[in-house]
Amino acid sequence: MKKLKNIFFNNSNTAALMSTVLLLSFPIMAKEKEDVLQNLKYSNDEQANQQKAIQTELLVNKAEQQAVQQIQKLLRKYKGTPLEVDMMFRLAELYMRRAKSALFFEVNKQDGVAASFIPKKLKSKSSKGYVSKAIGIYDSIERRFKNYGDMDLVLFNNALASQQISNEKKAEDLYWKIIKRYPQSPLVPDAHLAIGELAFKQKRFQHALNHFNAVKKYPDSRVYPYGLYKAAWTYYNLHDAQAGMKELEAVVAYGVYVEKEKIDARLDLRKEALADMTIFFEDVYTPDKAYDYFKSQAGNLPYSEYILKLGHIYDRHSAYKNLEIVYLEFTSRDPYNANIPQVRDELVWNYENMKKREFAVKQLKSLHDVCQSDSKWLSKNTADLQTDIEKQAVLSECLSKLDHTSIRLAQKWLRLWDKNPTYPVFADSSEEAFRIYLDHRQVTDEYRKARYVYAELLFKRNKFRLASENYYQAAQDFIEDKANKTLLHDSSYAAILSLEKAVEVEKSKWKEQDEKQFKLLVGFYVKHQPKGQYRLDVEFKLALIAYEKGRYLEAGQTFQRLGKQFAGTSKGLKAQDLYLDILNIKKDYALLKDYAKELLGNKKGLSETRGLKLKQVYEESYFLLVQSFDEKEEFTKAVDGYKAFAKENSSSKLAPKAWLNAINLYYKMGALNQGAEAAESYYRMFPQTPETKSTLIKAASVYEQIGQLKKAIRVLNQLASIDKEKTDYWTNLAADYLVLSEQPQTATQFYEKVVSSQGSSKKERVHALTQLVDLYSKDKAKVYNKKLHFKYLDLLYRSNEQPFSGEAYLEIVNDIYESKDFPNAFSAAKQLLSLKGNSNKVNARARYIQAEILRHEFESQSLKSNVERVALVIQLKTQRLDKAQQAYQSAIRYSDPSTTIDALEELAALYRSYVVSLREMPVPKDLPEDAVAAFRSEIENLAMPMEERSIETLNQAYENAKKFAFYDGRVDKLKKQLDRYNLKPNFLSEYEVELPSYELPTYFVGVPK
């Protein structure tokens, strides 16, 4: 607040003048009627309140505008008088107030509804503009009235205004002026605090700390506790949490002092400091100190909320062990604190985060004990409450936490167990959580369903008796719930089923008590589900108990009687079925077949479905009767019986099986052709059965085995038509057989069909292409069609399926080479070498072709020259030799045996060619006669090492040919060359041997994986 100078009160006119100005600031009170104020009161309508706020601000704005105008008039009137500076100060304050109003309108003009109430003229006003005007006045006062008595206040207000327009540098300078020029000013601590705030914001923490510490010199200042508080946070940002904690402790101590001395309560920052201590604590103290520390620091304030905040921080930082330590000590030392339910609840979830489910369950049980109506905790925390409603509210809040956590964890652990059934800890924990939740009986849909889910869990864990009890209890709960009729049915039936399973698991006969309970459950089911899906089943189950105990004579007599008495009912029909079952148990298939035929002849109560079932019994007993011949190794009789059965009962599901048995017996008997033909008959008779494909596959294999390739091809065509996923495979296989059958033209059509198929797999397409390339090759085609041959070579190359792609492109490259188009051949070989996945053979051959081309370039290099160019000509020849040599050596490094031998042989020839070229090199014409001998000597010196290298290389070729055991004449050929170069006589006549051609058959290997 601005301090008025004494002169204002020594002059009555001045006092009156200033009073007029001040009154102008509040025209609402002076001029407006009471109904205006009434209209400006706030209501519960948010939009209406917003409109009223705008209207109020408009009135204030109008008053401020009038006050500014009045001050401006007075300034003009009293310019140059002692009053001028105070009026300037007042005008600056009004501008700051107007800035606040302008800011209000700036914020609200973004709202379309609010903006409609703001005058157009005000919408263009800027809060920053008013602040700038105020700053201008403050600057003027400082400049013109250096001895102004309230200059410290002028500087302070100017600094605050500068901060508002983000001129923080100027603001800090102004605060410094106050500190330096007016050390006795009450605003000095405020200035220190402001500079500290600026530095803190700019992350100049040490500078900020200096000023916050300076505030401590003024313990009577209203900003003293704020200085302590900000110093704490500055220490924290300087990574000195311990020092920061001491400052917060000082804030707490000062708050105690404020309360004791009854000073302004706004200076009591204990709650803020205690809350921030929870942040600092983790960096300063161990968790075991938390309880004593916060209880001591809180004093007469509630301390438990800060324990909880610390726990939440530990939780956010995943410091679950620390949270455990703090909360366990809290529950141990203050077990009746009002926040115990929340702490117990958070401990449960903390242990869940730690994956310590057994401890989570333990805490859940502790929370359950706390939330009991007779618990000591409830008694102590409701002792001061007057009504039962209030006490019940406390219990309900506790139970709400218990219910929420127990059911959520029960469901979560159940889901985890469903995903990880080998971890019983999830199921154990889920059971406990369900038990705790269900202990607090509720009339809610969630509770009823929880009971049902709990029973399901027990059933899955083979705890059938307990499951039956809970299913029954759930069913009773669902009686009044019309929305869950399905669950009423399912739970009541599941109770029966669970009891059955309990008896089954115990592997004992029905005990008297179990039968009694079974009757009770069946009675409940029938009562509440008179049209239940399983009503007749569960009622008839009572009669089945004797049957299940193995009393077949008693059961058989009863079932036979019921079957006759109630032939038209499902119960009677079931009795018939059970009697049939008894006959089946005795394996009396002849009597069983006759009884089924008898029932089929009795049309009473015989529905179409029933007739089909009895026919099935008849067929099965017939089938088993024939099967008994098979078991007795009466194979011919069994084959005839199976085939007769299949023909007589062709629509039976057993007919395909019977025919299959006949096929297998044919194979077993060694009648392979008959078995394969029977398999083809099976395809015609039962084309839609799953076994059709495997049966045909076996038939094709058998036909191949006995050399009936035409029949095998026929079967493969059938397979191609039914096995859509492997059509191309079977087509390829049929084509392979056609090749073996010397029908290349038809095989070509099959392969081309696979190639043109849109859905063919890459593997099958590549196989077809490789076969087509082979069939259209010069060696195989009757009339060679180069265009077609290279068409399929190109397609195979473009398939990018190695090694076939590389091999195809190698043949293309070789064709270019053989056509003497050496530049393109060299480039094509280079491209071939760049392909990924080539075999070493392909890469070796490609590099070999390049070597041959480079050798051709070498041989085309002439050695004719004059004396001056002899060295250059030999150098050029040698360079070409080196390039070709490197190419051959590169081909050899791929380690393909055949190419290695060829490359070594040609490399030896390259060296020989170089030697011959040197020795036959013409003598330069301008060489003096007396220098010719020397020239030839030098040339010979160059030639001799290369000649030796040629022989060494040829010897390497020979050794490799022997090593890899080539029987194509290369070994002898290389041996003869070596003998010739080594001047050894050859006593054998040369003759050429043509190796016989051969075909490797492609045997049937079954369905590819």
Secondary structure, 3 states (H helix, E strand, C coil): CCCCCCHHHHCHHHHHHHHHHHHHCCHHHHHCCHHHHHHCCCCCCHHHHHHHHHHHHHHHHHHHHHHHHHHHHHHHHCCCCCHHHHHHHHHHHHHHHHHHHHHHHHHHCCCHHHHCCCCHHHHCCCHHHHHHHHHHHHHHHHHHCCCCCCHHHHHHHHHHHHHHCCCHHHHHHHHHHHHHHCCCCCCHHHHHHHHHHHHHHCCCHHHHHHHHHHHCCCCCCCCHHHHHHHHHHHHHHCCCHHHHHHHHHHHHHHHHHHHHHCCCHHHCCHHHHHHHHHHHHHHHCCHHHHHHHHHHHHCCCCCHHHHHHHHHHHHHCCCHHHHHHHHHHHHHHCCCCCCHHHHHHHHHHHHHHCCCHHHHHHHHHHHHHHCCCCCHHHHHHCCCCCCHHHHHHHHHHHHHHHHHHHHHHHHHHHHHHHHCCCCHHHHHHHHHHHHHHHHCCCCCHHHHHHHHHHHHHHHHCCCHHHHHHHHHHHHHHCCCCHHHHHHHHHHHHHHHHHHHHHHHHCCCCCCHHHHHHHHHHHHHHHHHCCCCCCHHHHHHHHHHHHHHCCCHHHHHHHHHHHHHHCCCCHHHHHHHHHHHHHHHHCCCHHHHHHHHHHHHHCCCCCCHHHHHHHHHHHHHHHHHHHHHHHHCCCHHHHHHHHHHHHHHCCCCCHHHHHHHHHHHHHHHHCCHHHHHHHHHHHHHHCCCCCHHHHHHHHHHHHHHHCCCHHHHHHHHHHHHHHCHHHHHHHHHHHHHHHHHCCCHHHHHHHHHHHHHCCCCCHHHHHHHHHHHHHHCCCCCCCCCCHHHHHHHHHHHHHCCCCCHHHHHHHHHHHHHHHCCCHHHHHHHHHHHHHCCCCCHHHHHHHHHHHHHHHHHHHHCCCCCCCHHHHHHHHHHHHHHHHHHHHHHHHHHHCCCHHHHHHHHHHHHHHHHHHHHHHHCCCCCCCCCHHHHHHHHHHHHHHHHHHHHHHHHHHHHHHHHHHHCCCCCCHHHHHHHHHHHHCCCCCCCCCCCCCCCCCCCCCCCCCCCC
